[in-house]
């Protein structure tokens, strides 16, 4: 089922933030916290720094009304610079790749593509962009078609 959630980037303190949000909302993580050390080695990429392997790659926490709060660490050692204003995305999870492509094309028109839509190692179809108004969008489609 299609859904919309909020995706937050933190500079190495995602786990601390999400443990705080757990106490606020009285909920539990949907799955275990995925770590950067879980990522398989990527061809052509240097080995991951030991200090980064335990950082949060992805975490999900239900809040209220079916809304999902998601987050990741965005360390500078991986080329990220987190500033207020670039630390939040609206995450769209369409039901089909066709709908994902349509929404991605419309929202990226006149804006900037951060990552082209592609099949990812975790099995989903993913991409991100910033629209012409500066709003950041992530797309993650689990459908195989």
C-alpha positions in Angstrom: 0.0 0.0 0.0 1.4 3.4 -0.9 2.4 5.7 1.9 4.2 8.9 2.8 6.6 9.4 5.6 9.2 11.9 6.9 12.9 11.1 6.5 15.4 12.8 8.7 19.2 13.0 8.3 21.5 13.5 11.4 25.2 14.1 11.6 26.1 10.8 13.5 23.4 10.9 16.2 20.4 9.3 14.6 20.3 6.5 17.2 20.2 9.0 20.0 17.5 11.0 18.3 15.3 8.0 17.5 15.7 6.6 21.0 14.3 9.9 22.2 11.4 9.8 19.7 10.6 6.2 21.0 10.0 7.6 24.5 8.0 10.5 23.1 5.6 8.4 21.0 5.7 5.2 23.1 6.4 3.1 20.0 9.0 0.6 18.9 11.2 0.4 15.8 9.5 -1.4 13.0 12.6 -3.4 12.2 16.0 -3.6 13.7 18.3 -0.6 13.1 20.2 -1.2 9.9 23.8 -0.1 10.1 26.2 1.1 7.4 28.4 -1.9 8.2 25.5 -4.1 6.8 26.1 -2.6 3.3 27.9 -5.1 1.0 31.2 -3.8 -0.4 30.5 -1.6 -3.5 32.7 -2.1 -6.6 34.9 1.0 -7.2 34.3 2.4 -3.7 36.9 2.6 -1.0 36.4 0.4 2.1 34.2 1.9 4.8 35.8 3.6 7.7 35.6 1.6 10.9 34.1 4.6 12.7 31.2 4.6 10.2 30.2 0.9 10.3 28.0 1.2 13.4 26.2 4.3 12.3 22.5 4.1 11.4 21.9 3.5 7.7 18.1 3.2 8.2 15.6 3.2 11.1 11.8 3.4 11.1 9.5 4.5 14.0 5.7 4.8 13.9 4.5 8.1 15.4 0.7 8.8 15.2 -2.0 8.4 12.7 -0.1 5.8 10.6 2.8 8.3 10.0 6.3 6.8 9.9 9.4 8.7 10.9 12.5 7.4 9.2 16.1 8.4 9.6 19.8 7.9 8.8 23.2 9.2 9.8 24.8 11.4 7.2 28.5 11.5 8.1 30.9 13.9 6.5 33.3 11.1 5.9 30.8 9.8 3.3 30.5 13.2 1.6 27.5 14.5 3.5 27.1 17.9 5.2 24.0 18.1 7.3 22.6 21.6 7.8 19.2 22.7 9.1 17.1 22.7 5.9 18.8 19.8 4.2 18.2 17.3 6.9 14.6 16.3 6.0 13.0 14.6 3.1 9.4 13.6 2.2 9.6 9.9 1.5 7.1 8.6 -1.1 6.5 4.9 -1.3 4.4 4.4 -4.4 2.7 1.0 -5.3 4.3 0.6 -8.7 7.5 1.5 -10.5 5.4 3.2 -13.2 3.9 5.6 -10.6 7.3 6.1 -9.0 8.8 7.1 -12.4 5.9 9.5 -13.0 6.1 11.2 -9.7 9.9 11.4 -9.8 9.8 13.0 -13.3 7.2 15.5 -12.2 8.9 16.5 -8.9 12.4 16.7 -10.4 11.4 18.8 -13.4 13.2 22.1 -13.0 14.9 20.9 -9.8 17.9 18.7 -9.2 18.2 14.9 -9.2 20.3 13.7 -6.3 20.2 10.0 -7.3 18.5 8.7 -10.4 15.9 6.0 -9.9 17.5 2.5 -9.9 17.2 -0.9 -8.4 19.1 -1.0 -5.1 21.0 -3.7 -3.2 18.2 -3.9 -0.6 15.8 -5.0 -3.4 13.8 -1.8 -3.9 13.6 0.9 -6.6 15.0 4.1 -5.2 16.0 7.7 -6.1 15.9 11.2 -4.7 15.6 14.7 -5.9 15.1 18.3 -4.8 12.1 20.1 -6.5 12.3 23.5 -8.0 11.1 25.0 -4.7 13.9 23.4 -2.7 11.8 20.6 -1.1 13.7 17.3 -0.9 11.9 14.1 -2.0 12.9 10.4 -1.7 11.2 7.6 -3.6 11.3 3.9 -2.6 9.2 1.4 -4.4 9.1 -2.2 -3.2 7.1 -3.4 -6.2 9.0 -5.5 -8.8 6.9 -4.0 -11.7 
